[in-house]
Amino acid sequence: MPIVRSDIIKQLADAYPNFLKKDLDLFFDIIISEIKSALKRGERVELRDILIIGTKNQKSRTAINPKTLEKIKVPEKKNIYFKVSKSWNKKINEKI
């Protein structure tokens, strides 16, 4: 079952009834935009004891189009990676 943004906002609103939903929505927007801007700058985002989000550079390379067998130059690009903490990994993999 995927978790969508509206579900997260609803859970936060239920857990913290003193906050307005629009404020929680703005708070969520700020967090996501800060993560995006840090990744664009090439910085690593670390949420202690939860996960690490970072970027790795993928070198430019020559690829082949399988349909036409034409060689294509693929430019250098950044890929995002996620690393979950050991404690969360154990919790996720525990048997119920």
Contacts in CASP RR format, 6 or more apart in sequence:
PFRMAT RR
TARGET T0000
AUTHOR 0000-0000-0000
METHOD contacts of the structure
MODEL  1
MPIVRSDIIKQLADAYPNFLKKDLDLFFDIIISEIKSALKRGERVELRDI
LIIGTKNQKSRTAINPKTLEKIKVPEKKNIYFKVSKSWNKKINEKI
5 28 0 8 1.000
8 28 0 8 1.000
9 21 0 8 1.000
9 24 0 8 1.000
9 25 0 8 1.000
9 28 0 8 1.000
12 19 0 8 1.000
12 24 0 8 1.000
12 28 0 8 1.000
13 19 0 8 1.000
13 21 0 8 1.000
13 24 0 8 1.000
16 24 0 8 1.000
35 45 0 8 1.000
35 53 0 8 1.000
38 44 0 8 1.000
38 45 0 8 1.000
39 45 0 8 1.000
39 53 0 8 1.000
39 54 0 8 1.000
39 55 0 8 1.000
39 78 0 8 1.000
39 80 0 8 1.000
42 54 0 8 1.000
42 55 0 8 1.000
42 78 0 8 1.000
43 54 0 8 1.000
44 52 0 8 1.000
44 53 0 8 1.000
44 54 0 8 1.000
45 52 0 8 1.000
45 53 0 8 1.000
45 54 0 8 1.000
46 52 0 8 1.000
46 53 0 8 1.000
49 85 0 8 1.000
49 87 0 8 1.000
49 88 0 8 1.000
50 84 0 8 1.000
50 85 0 8 1.000
50 88 0 8 1.000
51 82 0 8 1.000
51 83 0 8 1.000
51 84 0 8 1.000
51 85 0 8 1.000
51 88 0 8 1.000
52 82 0 8 1.000
52 83 0 8 1.000
52 85 0 8 1.000
53 80 0 8 1.000
53 81 0 8 1.000
53 82 0 8 1.000
54 80 0 8 1.000
54 81 0 8 1.000
54 82 0 8 1.000
55 78 0 8 1.000
55 79 0 8 1.000
55 80 0 8 1.000
55 81 0 8 1.000
56 78 0 8 1.000
56 79 0 8 1.000
56 81 0 8 1.000
57 76 0 8 1.000
57 77 0 8 1.000
57 78 0 8 1.000
57 79 0 8 1.000
58 76 0 8 1.000
58 77 0 8 1.000
58 78 0 8 1.000
58 79 0 8 1.000
59 76 0 8 1.000
60 73 0 8 1.000
60 74 0 8 1.000
60 75 0 8 1.000
60 76 0 8 1.000
61 74 0 8 1.000
62 71 0 8 1.000
62 72 0 8 1.000
62 73 0 8 1.000
62 74 0 8 1.000
63 71 0 8 1.000
63 72 0 8 1.000
63 74 0 8 1.000
64 70 0 8 1.000
64 71 0 8 1.000
64 72 0 8 1.000
65 71 0 8 1.000
65 72 0 8 1.000
84 92 0 8 1.000
END
